[in-house]
Amino acid sequence: MGMNAHTQNQRSEAGVIGFQASPALTEALQRVLVDVIELHLQGKQAHWNVVGTNFRDLHLQLDEVVDFAREASDTIAERMRALDAVPDGRSDTVAATTSLPEFPVFEHSTGEVVDLVTARIYAVVATLRDVHDTVDSEDPSTADILHQLIDGLEKLAWLLKSENRKV
């Protein structure tokens, strides 16, 4: 049984063969991990400092974003471990490697927060879409997880940005 360039199988002490992530797959998932952790942190920052019209609804809606991002980080990190990769979610790693723009300090109006958080959700989606082909070529099962995250995040972005929509 041959192995293609992307598939790495490892024999454990028990003699069981398991799929192991390549460095490229590990790097792709690490990029996703730091971005969803950063989305969680920035969502909380926004949640604490939003003010203005429709405050309560937006305050609660931001927690939905935070919860999704937190669960996504756990899903990605645990998938990495299942593939014998080591996730790095330390704060210094997240700060140094996230693709999300820094969240501005101080209070922000509900309208500003909608735009700021929506942009950050789409930044995570951009990372997911950017790594998708690399992930899918090596591990379609992990690509399925990325699909679920893209679907969920795009729905959250739609719900959030609709707050600022004028008809």
N, CA, C and O atoms as a DFTB+ gen file, in Angstrom:
668 C
 N C O
     1  1       0.852      -1.179       0.000
     2  2       0.000       0.000       0.000
     3  2       0.889       1.231       0.000
     4  3       1.654       1.435       0.943
     5  1       0.806       2.053      -1.034
     6  2       1.636       3.255      -1.125
     7  2       0.961       4.440      -0.469
     8  3      -0.249       4.446      -0.242
     9  1       1.765       5.437      -0.172
    10  2       1.234       6.672       0.404
    11  2       1.473       7.786      -0.601
    12  3       2.546       7.872      -1.199
    13  1       0.456       8.654      -0.790
    14  2       0.699       9.798      -1.662
    15  2       1.472      10.851      -0.893
    16  3       1.726      10.685       0.300
    17  1       1.846      11.925      -1.556
    18  2       2.707      12.944      -0.939
    19  2       2.032      13.649       0.230
    20  3       2.707      14.202       1.099
    21  1       0.701      13.629       0.253
    22  2      -0.008      14.382       1.294
    23  2      -0.402      13.527       2.497
    24  3      -0.708      14.059       3.564
    25  1      -0.394      12.232       2.333
    26  2      -0.874      11.364       3.394
    27  2       0.307      10.808       4.180
    28  3       1.265      10.275       3.620
    29  1       0.205      10.949       5.476
    30  2       1.239      10.396       6.335
    31  2       0.553       9.480       7.342
    32  3      -0.327       9.918       8.083
    33  1       0.938       8.256       7.370
    34  2       0.410       7.329       8.351
    35  2       1.500       7.035       9.356
    36  3       2.683       6.948       9.026
    37  1       1.072       6.888      10.571
    38  2       2.040       6.640      11.638
    39  2       1.627       5.377      12.379
    40  3       0.446       5.158      12.649
    41  1       2.604       4.557      12.702
    42  2       2.328       3.340      13.447
    43  2       2.598       3.630      14.936
    44  3       3.694       4.038      15.320
    45  1       1.586       3.410      15.735
    46  2       1.748       3.639      17.170
    47  2       2.356       2.403      17.829
    48  3       2.595       1.389      17.174
    49  1       2.595       2.502      19.110
    50  2       3.160       1.370      19.844
    51  2       2.258       0.149      19.763
    52  3       2.726      -0.989      19.789
    53  1       0.948       0.402      19.664
    54  2       0.010      -0.710      19.607
    55  2      -0.080      -1.304      18.205
    56  3      -0.778      -2.294      17.990
    57  1       0.632      -0.695      17.247
    58  2       0.617      -1.204      15.887
    59  2      -0.543      -0.693      15.057
    60  3      -0.750      -1.161      13.938
    61  1      -1.296       0.247      15.574
    62  2      -2.444       0.790      14.857
    63  2      -1.976       1.937      13.974
    64  3      -1.232       2.814      14.413
    65  1      -2.422       1.918      12.729
    66  2      -2.055       2.982      11.802
    67  2      -3.101       4.083      11.898
    68  3      -4.302       3.812      11.879
    69  1      -2.641       5.320      12.000
    70  2      -3.542       6.458      12.060
    71  2      -3.062       7.570      11.161
    72  3      -1.870       7.691      10.881
    73  1      -3.992       8.373      10.713
    74  2      -3.666       9.500       9.845
    75  2      -2.985      10.587      10.662
    76  3      -3.420      10.896      11.771
    77  1      -1.933      11.162      10.128
    78  2      -1.223      12.237      10.809
    79  2      -1.155      13.433       9.870
    80  3      -0.821      13.293       8.693
    81  1      -1.478      14.619      10.403
    82  2      -1.463      15.839       9.610
    83  2      -0.055      16.164       9.130
    84  3       0.918      16.019       9.869
    85  1       0.036      16.604       7.888
    86  2       1.305      17.091       7.354
    87  2       1.587      18.466       7.951
    88  3       0.700      19.063       8.561
    89  1       2.800      18.974       7.787
    90  2       3.076      20.349       8.232
    91  2       2.151      21.373       7.570
    92  3       1.757      22.343       8.217
    93  1       1.799      21.180       6.307
    94  2       0.911      22.137       5.622
    95  2      -0.488      22.121       6.225
    96  3      -1.087      23.179       6.421
    97  1      -1.015      20.942       6.521
    98  2      -2.337      20.840       7.143
    99  2      -2.303      21.431       8.551
   100  3      -3.222      22.145       8.952
   101  1      -1.255      21.134       9.287
   102  2      -1.110      21.681      10.636
   103  2      -1.078      23.201      10.605
   104  3      -1.748      23.852      11.407
   105  1      -0.304      23.773       9.685
   106  2      -0.199      25.233       9.575
   107  2      -1.534      25.848       9.195
   108  3      -1.895      26.901       9.719
   109  1      -2.275      25.215       8.297
   110  2      -3.584      25.718       7.884
   111  2      -4.548      25.748       9.064
   112  3      -5.249      26.738       9.274
   113  1      -4.582      24.673       9.827
   114  2      -5.490      24.610      10.976
   115  2      -5.054      25.561      12.089
   116  3      -5.896      26.115      12.797
   117  1      -3.758      25.751      12.243
   118  2      -3.255      26.712      13.231
   119  2      -3.713      28.129      12.872
   120  3      -4.083      28.903      13.755
   121  1      -3.691      28.466      11.589
   122  2      -4.170      29.785      11.141
   123  2      -5.639      29.976      11.510
   124  3      -6.032      31.043      11.981
   125  1      -6.442      28.949      11.296
   126  2      -7.861      29.015      11.658
   127  2      -8.002      29.150      13.166
   128  3      -8.794      29.960      13.648
   129  1      -7.244      28.366      13.905
   130  2      -7.330      28.380      15.361
   131  2      -7.086      29.773      15.933
   132  3      -7.883      30.258      16.736
   133  1      -6.003      30.417      15.531
   134  2      -5.707      31.730      16.116
   135  2      -6.769      32.760      15.728
   136  3      -7.079      33.654      16.514
   137  1      -7.318      32.642      14.540
   138  2      -8.342      33.602      14.133
   139  2      -9.651      33.415      14.898
   140  3     -10.288      34.401      15.269
   141  1     -10.061      32.177      15.141
   142  2     -11.310      32.001      15.901
   143  2     -11.111      32.351      17.374
   144  3     -12.038      32.843      18.018
   145  1      -9.928      32.109      17.912
   146  2      -9.649      32.554      19.287
   147  2      -9.708      34.077      19.346
   148  3     -10.305      34.639      20.264
   149  1      -9.097      34.741      18.381
   150  2      -9.114      36.207      18.357
   151  2     -10.529      36.744      18.166
   152  3     -10.884      37.760      18.763
   153  1     -11.341      36.085      17.348
   154  2     -12.739      36.504      17.188
   155  2     -13.477      36.391      18.513
   156  3     -14.266      37.268      18.864
   157  1     -13.229      35.329      19.238
   158  2     -13.832      35.167      20.573
   159  2     -13.449      36.331      21.479
   160  3     -14.309      36.924      22.131
   161  1     -12.162      36.659      21.521
   162  2     -11.677      37.732      22.391
   163  2     -12.217      39.097      21.956
   164  3     -12.649      39.890      22.793
   165  1     -12.192      39.367      20.663
   166  2     -12.682      40.656      20.182
   167  2     -14.195      40.768      20.331
   168  3     -14.714      41.853      20.594
   169  1     -14.896      39.669      20.168
   170  2     -16.345      39.684      20.392
   171  2     -16.677      40.048      21.817
   172  3     -17.638      40.775      22.065
   173  1     -15.894      39.552      22.760
   174  2     -16.109      39.907      24.168
   175  2     -15.778      41.377      24.417
   176  3     -16.497      42.064      25.143
   177  1     -14.703      41.853      23.820
   178  2     -14.342      43.264      23.955
   179  2     -15.492      44.148      23.460
   180  3     -15.855      45.130      24.107
   181  1     -16.053      43.789      22.317
   182  2     -17.184      44.540      21.776
   183  2     -18.396      44.431      22.703
   184  3     -19.065      45.430      22.970
   185  1     -18.674      43.249      23.183
   186  2     -19.803      42.963      24.080
   187  2     -19.750      43.852      25.331
   188  3     -20.773      44.371      25.777
   189  1     -18.564      44.016      25.880
   190  2     -18.418      44.798      27.100
   191  2     -18.524      46.297      26.859
   192  3     -18.911      47.044      27.759
   193  1     -18.186      46.743      25.659
   194  2     -18.030      48.182      25.427
   195  2     -18.985      48.776      24.399
   196  3     -18.770      49.893      23.930
   197  1     -20.025      48.051      24.049
   198  2     -21.015      48.587      23.117
   199  2     -22.009      49.462      23.876
   200  3     -22.409      49.136      24.993
   201  1     -22.399      50.560      23.267
   202  2     -23.380      51.481      23.864
   203  2     -24.310      51.991      22.770
   204  3     -23.958      52.005      21.591
   205  1     -25.497      52.408      23.181
   206  2     -26.386      53.080      22.247
   207  2     -27.664      52.311      21.955
   208  3     -28.039      51.366      22.650
   209  1     -28.310      52.765      20.893
   210  2     -29.596      52.213      20.479
   211  2     -29.480      50.718      20.223
   212  3     -28.522      50.245      19.612
   213  1     -30.473      49.992      20.703
   214  2     -30.523      48.543      20.527
   215  2     -29.393      47.826      21.269
   216  3     -28.968      46.739      20.878
   217  1     -28.915      48.456      22.346
   218  2     -27.804      47.909      23.124
   219  2     -28.055      46.476      23.570
   220  3     -27.233      45.594      23.322
   221  1     -29.188      46.240      24.229
   222  2     -29.403      44.926      24.837
   223  2     -29.420      43.807      23.794
   224  3     -28.793      42.767      23.994
   225  1     -30.122      44.010      22.700
   226  2     -30.169      42.977      21.667
   227  2     -28.778      42.701      21.106
   228  3     -28.389      41.545      20.936
   229  1     -28.035      43.762      20.821
   230  2     -26.693      43.579      20.260
   231  2     -25.757      42.947      21.278
   232  3     -24.940      42.093      20.933
   233  1     -25.878      43.367      22.535
   234  2     -25.078      42.793      23.611
   235  2     -25.253      41.266      23.636
   236  3     -24.278      40.524      23.753
   237  1     -26.491      40.815      23.525
   238  2     -26.784      39.380      23.540
   239  2     -26.344      38.708      22.234
   240  3     -25.849      37.581      22.249
   241  1     -26.524      39.393      21.124
   242  2     -26.122      38.836      19.831
   243  2     -24.609      38.630      19.765
   244  3     -24.132      37.664      19.170
   245  1     -23.865      39.540      20.378
   246  2     -22.408      39.399      20.407
   247  2     -21.991      38.143      21.164
   248  3     -21.003      37.497      20.813
   249  1     -22.745      37.803      22.199
   250  2     -22.427      36.563      22.910
   251  2     -22.641      35.336      22.035
   252  3     -21.963      34.326      22.222
   253  1     -23.566      35.401      21.084
   254  2     -23.741      34.291      20.151
   255  2     -22.487      34.135      19.281
   256  3     -22.050      33.017      19.009
   257  1     -21.926      35.244      18.855
   258  2     -20.686      35.219      18.072
   259  2     -19.554      34.645      18.923
   260  3     -18.793      33.789      18.471
   261  1     -19.457      35.126      20.151
   262  2     -18.412      34.672      21.069
   263  2     -18.534      33.169      21.321
   264  3     -17.540      32.445      21.274
   265  1     -19.747      32.706      21.586
   266  2     -19.953      31.280      21.846
   267  2     -19.573      30.435      20.632
   268  3     -18.935      29.392      20.769
   269  1     -19.971      30.892      19.444
   270  2     -19.636      30.158      18.222
   271  2     -18.123      30.084      18.049
   272  3     -17.578      29.020      17.755
   273  1     -17.447      31.216      18.234
   274  2     -15.994      31.266      18.055
   275  2     -15.278      30.397      19.086
   276  3     -14.309      29.711      18.760
   277  1     -15.751      30.427      20.319
   278  2     -15.129      29.606      21.364
   279  2     -15.290      28.122      21.045
   280  3     -14.339      27.350      21.169
   281  1     -16.489      27.728      20.636
   282  2     -16.715      26.330      20.276
   283  2     -15.892      25.943      19.048
   284  3     -15.381      24.826      18.963
   285  1     -15.767      26.866      18.101
   286  2     -14.967      26.600      16.898
   287  2     -13.509      26.378      17.261
   288  3     -12.853      25.504      16.695
   289  1     -12.999      27.161      18.200
   290  2     -11.601      26.986      18.594
   291  2     -11.382      25.604      19.212
   292  3     -10.359      24.963      18.971
   293  1     -12.331      25.160      19.993
   294  2     -12.217      23.837      20.599
   295  2     -12.307      22.747      19.531
   296  3     -11.554      21.774      19.566
   297  1     -13.216      22.912      18.596
   298  2     -13.370      21.940      17.510
   299  2     -12.085      21.831      16.696
   300  3     -11.628      20.727      16.401
   301  1     -11.506      22.966      16.335
   302  2     -10.281      22.957      15.529
   303  2      -9.113      22.381      16.324
   304  3      -8.371      21.540      15.817
   305  1      -8.950      22.829      17.563
   306  2      -7.831      22.327      18.375
   307  2      -7.947      20.823      18.604
   308  3      -6.947      20.109      18.541
   309  1      -9.152      20.340      18.866
   310  2      -9.321      18.911      19.101
   311  2      -9.135      18.113      17.808
   312  3      -8.647      16.983      17.837
   313  1      -9.524      18.704      16.675
   314  2      -9.270      18.029      15.395
   315  2      -7.771      17.926      15.142
   316  3      -7.279      16.902      14.668
   317  1      -7.049      19.005      15.464
   318  2      -5.589      18.971      15.328
   319  2      -5.007      17.847      16.174
   320  3      -4.149      17.101      15.703
   321  1      -5.459      17.718      17.405
   322  2      -4.934      16.659      18.279
   323  2      -5.277      15.284      17.727
   324  3      -4.468      14.360      17.808
   325  1      -6.486      15.145      17.159
   326  2      -6.879      13.857      16.585
   327  2      -5.971      13.468      15.425
   328  3      -5.821      12.287      15.112
   329  1      -5.367      14.470      14.788
   330  2      -4.461      14.231      13.666
   331  2      -2.994      14.310      14.092
   332  3      -2.105      14.445      13.251
   333  1      -2.748      14.224      15.393
   334  2      -1.409      14.255      15.973
   335  2      -0.668      15.564      15.723
   336  3       0.562      15.586      15.686
   337  1      -1.411      16.651      15.551
   338  2      -0.818      17.986      15.454
   339  2      -0.986      18.673      16.808
   340  3      -1.863      18.306      17.589
   341  1      -0.156      19.656      17.080
   342  2      -0.188      20.336      18.375
   343  2      -0.691      21.767      18.185
   344  3       0.012      22.598      17.609
   345  1      -1.911      22.063      18.667
   346  2      -2.434      23.421      18.548
   347  2      -1.721      24.369      19.500
   348  3      -1.301      23.972      20.587
   349  1      -1.586      25.621      19.085
   350  2      -0.965      26.645      19.937
   351  2      -1.932      27.813      20.068
   352  3      -2.021      28.666      19.184
   353  1      -2.648      27.838      21.170
   354  2      -3.623      28.889      21.427
   355  2      -3.172      29.864      22.499
   356  3      -3.999      30.547      23.102
   357  1      -1.868      29.937      22.742
   358  2      -1.368      30.864      23.750
   359  2      -1.598      32.302      23.283
   360  3      -1.564      32.598      22.089
   361  1      -1.830      33.177      24.246
   362  2      -2.182      34.561      23.915
   363  2      -1.111      35.252      23.076
   364  3      -1.441      36.015      22.169
   365  1       0.161      34.999      23.364
   366  2       1.207      35.651      22.569
   367  2       1.223      35.132      21.129
   368  3       1.492      35.891      20.198
   369  1       0.938      33.853      20.948
   370  2       0.859      33.287      19.601
   371  2      -0.326      33.868      18.841
   372  3      -0.207      34.242      17.674
   373  1      -1.462      33.939      19.512
   374  2      -2.668      34.495      18.881
   375  2      -2.409      35.939      18.459
   376  3      -2.675      36.314      17.317
   377  1      -1.892      36.741      19.376
   378  2      -1.646      38.158      19.079
   379  2      -0.656      38.336      17.931
   380  3      -0.807      39.245      17.115
   381  1       0.344      37.482      17.867
   382  2       1.391      37.628      16.849
   383  2       0.975      37.110      15.481
   384  3       1.543      37.527      14.471
   385  1      -0.007      36.205      15.421
   386  2      -0.267      35.528      14.153
   387  2      -1.683      35.668      13.604
   388  3      -1.942      35.218      12.488
   389  1      -2.604      36.272      14.342
   390  2      -3.963      36.395      13.819
   391  2      -4.000      37.311      12.606
   392  3      -3.196      38.235      12.485
   393  1      -4.941      37.044      11.711
   394  2      -5.133      37.914      10.555
   395  2      -6.167      39.001      10.842
   396  3      -6.352      39.906      10.028
   397  1      -6.834      38.922      11.978
   398  2      -7.848      39.929      12.305
   399  2      -7.196      41.254      12.673
   400  3      -6.166      41.278      13.346
   401  1      -7.799      42.362      12.230
   402  2      -7.275      43.662      12.659
   403  2      -7.513      43.851      14.156
   404  3      -8.432      43.271      14.734
   405  1      -6.677      44.662      14.758
   406  2      -6.812      44.954      16.185
   407  2      -8.151      45.637      16.441
   408  3      -8.589      46.473      15.651
   409  1      -8.792      45.282      17.534
   410  2     -10.072      45.904      17.880
   411  2      -9.797      47.221      18.598
   412  3      -9.010      47.253      19.544
   413  1     -10.429      48.300      18.166
   414  2     -10.165      49.595      18.794
   415  2     -10.665      49.643      20.245
   416  3     -11.679      49.037      20.591
   417  1      -9.933      50.371      21.071
   418  2     -10.279      50.481      22.488
   419  2     -11.439      51.449      22.691
   420  3     -11.888      52.104      21.751
   421  1     -11.911      51.528      23.914
   422  2     -12.966      52.441      24.358
   423  2     -14.358      51.948      23.960
   424  3     -14.516      50.865      23.398
   425  1     -15.351      52.765      24.265
   426  2     -16.736      52.449      23.928
   427  2     -16.977      52.693      22.440
   428  3     -16.322      53.518      21.804
   429  1     -17.948      51.939      21.911
   430  2     -18.342      52.110      20.514
   431  2     -19.853      52.018      20.419
   432  3     -20.493      51.276      21.164
   433  1     -20.410      52.779      19.495
   434  2     -21.856      52.749      19.288
   435  2     -22.261      51.399      18.706
   436  3     -21.441      50.674      18.143
   437  1     -23.522      51.085      18.852
   438  2     -24.012      49.814      18.325
   439  2     -23.742      49.707      16.824
   440  3     -23.348      48.644      16.346
   441  1     -23.945      50.779      16.085
   442  2     -23.692      50.760      14.648
   443  2     -22.245      50.482      14.319
   444  3     -21.946      49.715      13.403
   445  1     -21.335      51.106      15.066
   446  2     -19.901      50.867      14.850
   447  2     -19.539      49.420      15.168
   448  3     -18.786      48.784      14.430
   449  1     -20.075      48.909      16.259
   450  2     -19.757      47.545      16.684
   451  2     -20.252      46.537      15.657
   452  3     -19.570      45.554      15.365
   453  1     -21.435      46.780      15.110
   454  2     -21.939      45.880      14.071
   455  2     -20.940      45.807      12.926
   456  3     -20.600      44.718      12.463
   457  1     -20.467      46.963      12.467
   458  2     -19.515      46.983      11.354
   459  2     -18.172      46.369      11.731
   460  3     -17.592      45.621      10.944
   461  1     -17.674      46.676      12.921
   462  2     -16.384      46.150      13.363
   463  2     -16.407      44.626      13.485
   464  3     -15.506      43.942      12.998
   465  1     -17.433      44.107      14.134
   466  2     -17.495      42.665      14.364
   467  2     -17.814      41.921      13.073
   468  3     -17.272      40.842      12.833
   469  1     -18.680      42.480      12.244
   470  2     -18.970      41.844      10.959
   471  2     -17.688      41.718      10.130
   472  3     -17.436      40.677       9.522
   473  1     -16.890      42.774      10.109
   474  2     -15.627      42.734       9.361
   475  2     -14.709      41.648       9.900
   476  3     -14.012      40.991       9.127
   477  1     -14.697      41.453      11.192
   478  2     -13.833      40.441      11.790
   479  2     -14.345      39.023      11.514
   480  3     -13.556      38.099      11.316
   481  1     -15.661      38.863      11.503
   482  2     -16.216      37.560      11.135
   483  2     -15.802      37.217       9.712
   484  3     -15.377      36.095       9.435
   485  1     -15.930      38.195       8.804
   486  2     -15.539      37.944       7.423
   487  2     -14.034      37.724       7.279
   488  3     -13.606      37.032       6.355
   489  1     -13.234      38.286       8.157
   490  2     -11.792      38.022       8.136
   491  2     -11.520      36.555       8.473
   492  3     -10.656      35.926       7.862
   493  1     -12.251      36.016       9.438
   494  2     -12.101      34.593       9.770
   495  2     -12.550      33.737       8.588
   496  3     -11.889      32.761       8.230
   497  1     -13.678      34.111       7.986
   498  2     -14.162      33.371       6.818
   499  2     -13.112      33.405       5.700
   500  3     -12.896      32.399       5.024
   501  1     -12.468      34.543       5.508
   502  2     -11.424      34.644       4.478
   503  2     -10.288      33.668       4.766
   504  3      -9.770      33.040       3.844
   505  1      -9.898      33.532       6.017
   506  2      -8.867      32.554       6.385
   507  2      -9.351      31.139       6.091
   508  3      -8.618      30.335       5.516
   509  1     -10.571      30.839       6.482
   510  2     -11.124      29.509       6.224
   511  2     -11.135      29.192       4.733
   512  3     -10.763      28.094       4.320
   513  1     -11.561      30.152       3.938
   514  2     -11.618      29.935       2.491
   515  2     -10.198      29.829       1.900
   516  3      -9.964      29.071       0.959
   517  1      -9.271      30.592       2.461
   518  2      -7.894      30.578       1.966
   519  2      -7.212      29.226       2.201
   520  3      -6.450      28.760       1.354
   521  1      -7.480      28.607       3.336
   522  2      -6.825      27.327       3.654
   523  2      -7.613      26.127       3.143
   524  3      -7.116      25.002       3.172
   525  1      -8.827      26.357       2.681
   526  2      -9.718      25.248       2.335
   527  2      -9.100      24.240       1.370
   528  3      -9.129      23.038       1.632
   529  1      -8.544      24.713       0.267
   530  2      -8.061      23.777      -0.746
   531  2      -6.896      22.934      -0.240
   532  3      -6.790      21.750      -0.560
   533  1      -6.027      23.551       0.550
   534  2      -4.922      22.813       1.155
   535  2      -5.453      21.716       2.072
   536  3      -4.992      20.575       2.037
   537  1      -6.430      22.089       2.891
   538  2      -7.013      21.128       3.830
   539  2      -7.748      20.021       3.075
   540  3      -7.578      18.838       3.367
   541  1      -8.564      20.421       2.104
   542  2      -9.387      19.449       1.376
   543  2      -8.543      18.456       0.595
   544  3      -8.900      17.282       0.496
   545  1      -7.427      18.912       0.039
   546  2      -6.589      18.003      -0.750
   547  2      -5.945      16.931       0.118
   548  3      -5.642      15.839      -0.362
   549  1      -5.739      17.239       1.380
   550  2      -5.115      16.256       2.270
   551  2      -6.132      15.495       3.113
   552  3      -5.966      14.302       3.369
   553  1      -7.189      16.192       3.545
   554  2      -8.117      15.572       4.493
   555  2      -9.529      16.118       4.314
   556  3      -9.900      17.091       4.970
   557  1     -10.318      15.509       3.438
   558  2     -11.692      15.975       3.213
   559  2     -12.553      15.990       4.480
   560  3     -13.473      16.801       4.585
   561  1     -12.276      15.126       5.422
   562  2     -13.041      15.126       6.676
   563  2     -12.858      16.437       7.433
   564  3     -13.818      16.996       7.964
   565  1     -11.630      16.918       7.478
   566  2     -11.365      18.193       8.136
   567  2     -11.957      19.339       7.324
   568  3     -12.422      20.327       7.892
   569  1     -11.942      19.215       6.002
   570  2     -12.564      20.239       5.154
   571  2     -14.056      20.351       5.466
   572  3     -14.620      21.444       5.403
   573  1     -14.698      19.233       5.801
   574  2     -16.114      19.284       6.178
   575  2     -16.323      20.155       7.418
   576  3     -17.320      20.869       7.516
   577  1     -15.394      20.095       8.352
   578  2     -15.474      20.956       9.540
   579  2     -15.354      22.414       9.127
   580  3     -16.084      23.266       9.635
   581  1     -14.436      22.710       8.207
   582  2     -14.292      24.085       7.726
   583  2     -15.578      24.568       7.071
   584  3     -15.974      25.718       7.256
   585  1     -16.235      23.697       6.305
   586  2     -17.503      24.066       5.668
   587  2     -18.532      24.477       6.714
   588  3     -19.224      25.481       6.549
   589  1     -18.630      23.712       7.775
   590  2     -19.588      24.029       8.841
   591  2     -19.266      25.372       9.487
   592  3     -20.170      26.147       9.802
   593  1     -17.982      25.645       9.684
   594  2     -17.593      26.926      10.282
   595  2     -17.908      28.082       9.338
   596  3     -18.402      29.121       9.776
   597  1     -17.629      27.913       8.057
   598  2     -17.950      28.958       7.084
   599  2     -19.452      29.232       7.087
   600  3     -19.874      30.387       7.147
   601  1     -20.248      28.182       7.024
   602  2     -21.703      28.349       7.020
   603  2     -22.178      29.090       8.268
   604  3     -22.970      30.028       8.177
   605  1     -21.694      28.668       9.420
   606  2     -22.117      29.282      10.678
   607  2     -21.690      30.733      10.798
   608  3     -22.470      31.583      11.229
   609  1     -20.447      31.017      10.415
   610  2     -19.946      32.390      10.514
   611  2     -20.634      33.317       9.527
   612  3     -20.950      34.458       9.866
   613  1     -20.872      32.841       8.304
   614  2     -21.563      33.696       7.338
   615  2     -22.996      33.982       7.774
   616  3     -23.517      35.069       7.523
   617  1     -23.627      33.025       8.417
   618  2     -24.974      33.278       8.954
   619  2     -24.912      34.323      10.066
   620  3     -25.734      35.239      10.101
   621  1     -23.950      34.192      10.968
   622  2     -23.801      35.182      12.042
   623  2     -23.516      36.567      11.481
   624  3     -24.049      37.557      11.982
   625  1     -22.685      36.651      10.450
   626  2     -22.375      37.945       9.834
   627  2     -23.631      38.554       9.217
   628  3     -23.878      39.752       9.359
   629  1     -24.414      37.740       8.543
   630  2     -25.661      38.219       7.942
   631  2     -26.605      38.753       9.021
   632  3     -27.155      39.846       8.883
   633  1     -26.790      37.983      10.088
   634  2     -27.675      38.424      11.172
   635  2     -27.176      39.721      11.797
   636  3     -27.971      40.608      12.110
   637  1     -25.882      39.831      11.977
   638  2     -25.295      40.998      12.616
   639  2     -25.372      42.228      11.705
   640  3     -25.818      43.289      12.141
   641  1     -24.951      42.099      10.471
   642  2     -24.927      43.273       9.584
   643  2     -26.312      43.759       9.237
   644  3     -26.478      44.910       8.830
   645  1     -27.318      42.905       9.388
   646  2     -28.691      43.320       9.138
   647  2     -29.153      44.378      10.122
   648  3     -30.105      45.108       9.844
   649  1     -28.489      44.473      11.271
   650  2     -28.814      45.493      12.271
   651  2     -28.605      46.907      11.709
   652  3     -29.318      47.833      12.095
   653  1     -27.651      47.078      10.815
   654  2     -27.324      48.407      10.257
   655  2     -27.978      48.650       8.898
   656  3     -27.814      49.721       8.314
   657  1     -28.698      47.688       8.407
   658  2     -29.271      47.803       7.066
   659  2     -30.445      48.772       7.070
   660  3     -31.319      48.704       7.935
   661  1     -30.454      49.659       6.110
   662  2     -31.559      50.610       5.927
   663  2     -32.310      50.178       4.691
   664  3     -31.716      49.900       3.649
   665  1     -33.651      50.124       4.818
   666  2     -34.477      49.756       3.643
   667  2     -35.355      50.905       3.199
   668  3     -36.108      50.770       2.235
